Amino acid sequence: MHILFFPSWYPSQISPQRGVFFREQAEALISKQIKVGVVYPELCSVRNLSLNNLKYQRFNFTFQKENNVNVLRWNAWSFPKLTRWNAWLYKTMIKNLLKKYIIEFGTPDIIHAQGLLWGGIAAADMHKEFSIPFVITEHSSVFPRKLIHYWQHNQIINAANEAAKVMSVSKFLANSINEIGYRGPIEIMPNLVDVDFFTLPVDGKKREDQIFRFIVIAFLSKNKGIDNLIRAFSNAFSNDERVILEIGGDGQECDYLKNLVNQLGISHKVFFLGALDKVEVRNAIWRANSLVLSSYVETFGVVLIEAMATGLPVIATKCGGPEDFVPLHLQCKLVEPENIVDLAEAMSSHFHARDELIQLQLKLRDYVCSNFSCELVGSRLVDLYSKLTKNV
């Protein structure tokens, strides 16, 4: 079986962690003896224009074999606010990439579009021209955040209607897609986690140190609510030297958040780790005692299952996706977004239950392995593809 991904975003030299879960899903299928390729119009915003980036983004084709996945890219530039132009450019690039891919690797059995904008819409166009069936998995928060432009609605609904299967990573996101006018069925297909990489800490004593560490790992944008988390942490632990907060990630809110920490007088207890790669994420999670996600809107929350795969309990806001899978019976917590008091109480509860949390590590890991492993989600996708190819 031969599957070709149309990702709406994907890891790149400029943004190596962006869309990393698409790559991990492709790798999970490779482990199932499925031939998988990726074609990706890599549109980098001119906001990131620099001499170094200009050398990389030169309107050129590139090919790489990434962990046995054939990845064909076309590097180009996008322009803020010129959404129609960027959409046209993406679809034009997809067509050229698909033609080149077919010449090099053969015609795929199924196109799997990751995201309706613009992978799904491009897949619908290519289905009409090349008669290749396609499926769509939606991940984006643009639907619940109501960021869809009026002129995009019909294209989105038409693409979803043409798809052989529409999937979503959470019920919350599926409902948001239905709200814009798509009335067809949506299957829930969660994100996956590499449980062979995100394991229990190799040094079992790391979470038994005297210091209790909260960790947050996120792109530092307003939607992530990190300022609320910092205030909750300050309310609960400003006078307790046994507790610290580590913040992994970078983004436009970084300077504001550092200033907030200084204003609250807790700079000796809050540490900014900067952007982290996959190994650094795991190391940060391994040394932590609790992970917090404080977002306003999340369609899933991959970092939550990464943390729980290592036996780490989590606290999350009721921001959409986490309500589907955060296991409250395993001492994990859900609080309302922007409720600083409740968030502080949840964090305090984890701190005072640290011995009990350590005892729950194996159960948390087993929960993730039973629901979100590459093996499990990969098998579900293979079964779906097999059924579709039999019906073609």
Steps between C-alpha positions, in 0.01 A plus 500: 500500500624846409387809695593859416467773764392854410591679827374853551813561708807286560843510671755706310849636541354832613229346727623151594225426755204627297269213407734239644199276577434467124850364453457263795175370353676435168777315685241292686355389166848418368540263796184325376669432164300775328670705230462864604599822327454868575461792260519834672482854361722659761370855516704706743364838607697803383494604866779245541698645212874502562812445294542150641135406443509652152772253405272214605165628366584554132190380309678168447414130524677295765486129573597323821448152637404560862484177703396306187234757407549659157448874552474727196481873569470821307645790698339840456380810687154594620369847578301601810139599426524386137305187587348441157840531332658261752217249447540514122876461533465199732261320264713578194809368675316185611406421141858534380631300795247222442598467134867482594428253780305266271785497250753417772304265728179396324135587551384472862196292592370768736580862573480582871454874549599631841279803546227641277685829452665442264591135476139378486387752241806422285429125536145556372639682194751222434228237544307659213805513275677174588210288639696418818274444802580711806431526871535799732606528863436838655724639776474877479355734759384746230157332512420539873670840504273606211788617281354367175451768231157510339642415155661184641177340625377352173845368411530332839154343487542386139837338582354322803204376294736363232723318751466126547536558875522805725675464834569730792735471796224581752124521541536870577664565163250278318214707643675819388524368143131410504418852616632657180263292288649154439232245593677176417640249751836571663703218652714578803863405433721623786860604476759240587811490716820302460489302824839346420651849520282656769568242770514504877808695617815298454603612848204411718611740773471813284147575622587436863725806541425751772403762242151462341508605134203614294566504125315667213609442140332717240542762232485820703193664346202667667283193435722288726400701809850483651443831680208341686721206592774729632249689713352175632848373583582826677178485704567144612875485545662847513621433856582131461859437397427130441310570175616634163344554157680425173370646174610328180443675168539831326266748332375854482387506864843410639613850600160583649505182709852563626397852604196358679720256693723789607202713603369217718838458664535132413786511248704272731228233472398520131741387230464556125655210309458639147405294195549127559561214261344157553778369724498819707122476539535147636779602737292790633202270553715236669624739769154653562233396750196644320426644155258787452314605184325835550365573151177673404444271197668169410367245253699223672818567700774257394731606783247358747528145366877538465517590870265224615695244292792574737273457801462872560160626625349799322284802570313649203240763435165402352607644169342243266716200422625404848147427623498195272790321663645651820452217756346659808501160676883508490535828692516714187307828516279712275424865579321781321716721275608828661389381847819585684363399840398150388825453312699594811294253705560220248874567504503508879311169504768338284776638718348359819429163334850447357548158663166377365584638155825303490304184577270568202778519241451151359122541479534829312742343256277195449206729429689678222642176354148357485350799320757711314801286406642499147407133481135558588432816295710369211294179490176698494623702204614191311158340553333816370722514192441130429123541508517799268723330242267199492207728424677686216 
